[in-house]
Amino acid sequence: MARITQEQRDKNKQVLDDLIWKIFTNEGWDAITYQRLADEFGSKKSTMQRYYPSQDDFLDGIRGRPMKLLAEQLDTSSPEALLESWFSAMEHPHLANVFSMALSTAVEQTGNQFAAHGTQNLRRFLNQHFAEATAEQLIYDMYGGLIVNTADAKVNEDMKEVSK
């Protein structure tokens, strides 16, 4: 096995992290596998396992990116504008999987820390723009809206299936 320099390993890791982000935003968490990364990177599955010892380590490719993308979509000029932009952001193609994963991991008993970190990052972001009490209420309104919109979308999807 040929050894690579630390510099090359770091470059490879960045390319792999970018690949994970691309797959995640386009297809969701379940589409990220060792084999998929190996195939797209042009390497072996065992090589991918050296970069990511467990599948939870795939989060390295996602960490920090959702909040950056979300922040670009949010209008913080007022609480009302923020809520309106939050609901619009739910329709953003690259954020749909972020919202989906945050919601599913938030309700799992053994979920990873993705949702918790996301909520902490969102709270920090909101506290930079609003008073603490307002920011806290906004989080409840935003997450509540996320749950309701997700449930409504599921019902609509199920109704379409029934009517076929």
C-alpha positions in Angstrom: 0.0 0.0 0.0 1.4 3.3 -1.0 1.7 5.9 1.7 0.4 9.4 1.1 1.6 12.7 2.7 -0.5 14.3 5.4 -1.1 17.2 3.0 -2.6 14.7 0.4 -4.6 13.0 3.1 -6.0 16.4 4.1 -6.9 17.2 0.5 -8.5 13.8 0.0 -10.5 14.3 3.3 -11.8 17.6 2.0 -12.8 16.1 -1.3 -14.6 13.3 0.5 -16.3 15.7 2.9 -17.5 17.7 -0.1 -18.8 14.5 -1.7 -20.7 13.6 1.4 -22.3 17.0 1.5 -23.3 16.7 -2.2 -24.8 13.3 -1.7 -26.6 14.3 1.5 -28.1 17.5 0.1 -29.2 15.8 -3.1 -30.3 12.3 -1.9 -30.3 12.2 1.9 -28.4 10.5 4.7 -29.2 7.0 3.7 -27.5 7.4 0.3 -24.1 7.9 2.0 -22.3 4.6 2.2 -18.7 3.4 2.2 -19.3 1.8 -1.2 -20.9 4.9 -2.7 -18.0 7.1 -1.5 -15.4 4.6 -2.8 -17.1 4.3 -6.2 -17.3 8.1 -6.6 -13.9 8.8 -5.2 -12.3 6.0 -7.3 -11.0 4.0 -4.4 -11.7 1.0 -2.2 -14.2 0.7 0.5 -11.4 0.0 3.0 -9.7 3.3 2.1 -13.0 5.1 3.0 -13.0 3.4 6.3 -9.6 4.8 7.1 -11.0 8.3 6.6 -14.3 7.5 8.4 -13.9 4.7 10.9 -17.7 4.6 11.6 -20.7 5.7 9.5 -21.4 8.4 12.2 -18.1 9.9 11.1 -19.7 10.8 7.8 -21.1 13.7 9.8 -17.7 15.3 9.3 -18.7 16.1 5.8 -21.9 17.8 6.9 -20.9 19.5 10.1 -21.2 23.3 10.0 -22.6 23.4 6.5 -26.4 23.3 7.1 -26.4 26.4 9.3 -24.3 28.3 6.8 -26.7 27.5 4.0 -29.7 28.1 6.2 -28.4 31.5 7.3 -28.2 32.6 3.7 -31.9 31.9 3.3 -33.1 33.6 6.5 -34.4 37.1 6.8 -33.6 38.4 10.3 -35.1 41.9 9.8 -38.0 40.9 12.1 -39.5 37.8 13.8 -42.2 37.7 11.2 -39.8 37.9 8.3 -37.7 35.2 9.9 -40.6 32.8 10.2 -41.6 33.5 6.6 -38.1 32.9 5.3 -37.8 29.7 7.5 -40.9 28.2 5.9 -39.6 29.2 2.4 -36.3 27.6 3.2 -38.1 24.3 3.8 -38.6 24.3 0.0 -34.9 24.8 -0.8 -33.8 21.6 -2.5 -30.5 21.3 -0.5 -32.1 22.1 2.8 -35.0 19.6 2.5 -32.7 16.7 3.6 -31.2 18.8 6.4 -34.7 19.5 7.8 -35.7 15.9 7.4 -32.6 14.6 9.2 -32.9 17.1 12.0 -36.5 16.1 12.6 -35.9 12.4 12.5 -32.9 12.5 14.7 -34.6 14.8 17.2 -37.2 12.1 17.9 -35.0 9.0 17.9 -34.0 7.6 21.2 -30.5 6.7 20.0 -30.1 9.4 17.3 -26.7 11.1 16.7 -26.0 14.6 17.9 -26.9 16.2 14.6 -30.2 17.6 15.8 -28.9 18.8 19.1 -25.9 20.6 17.4 -28.3 22.0 14.8 -30.6 23.4 17.5 -27.7 24.9 19.4 -26.3 26.5 16.3 -29.7 27.9 15.4 -30.2 29.3 18.9 -26.8 31.0 18.7 -27.7 32.5 15.3 -31.0 33.7 16.6 -29.5 35.2 19.7 -27.3 37.3 17.5 -30.3 38.9 15.9 -33.1 38.9 18.5 -33.5 39.2 22.3 -33.1 35.9 24.1 -36.8 35.5 24.9 -37.8 36.3 21.3 -35.2 33.9 19.9 -36.4 31.1 22.2 -40.0 31.6 21.0 -38.9 31.6 17.4 -37.2 28.3 17.8 -40.5 26.8 19.2 -42.4 28.4 16.3 -39.9 27.3 13.7 -39.6 23.7 14.9 -43.4 23.5 15.5 -44.0 24.6 11.9 -41.4 22.1 10.7 -43.3 19.3 12.3 -46.7 20.4 11.1 -45.4 21.0 7.5 -43.7 17.6 7.5 -46.9 15.9 8.8 -49.0 17.7 6.2 -46.6 16.8 3.4 -46.8 13.1 4.5 -50.6 13.1 4.6 -50.7 14.7 1.1 -48.2 12.1 -0.2 -50.3 9.3 1.3 -53.5 10.7 -0.2 -51.9 10.8 -3.6 -50.9 7.1 -3.2 -54.5 6.2 -2.2 -56.1 8.0 -5.1 -53.9 6.2 -7.7 
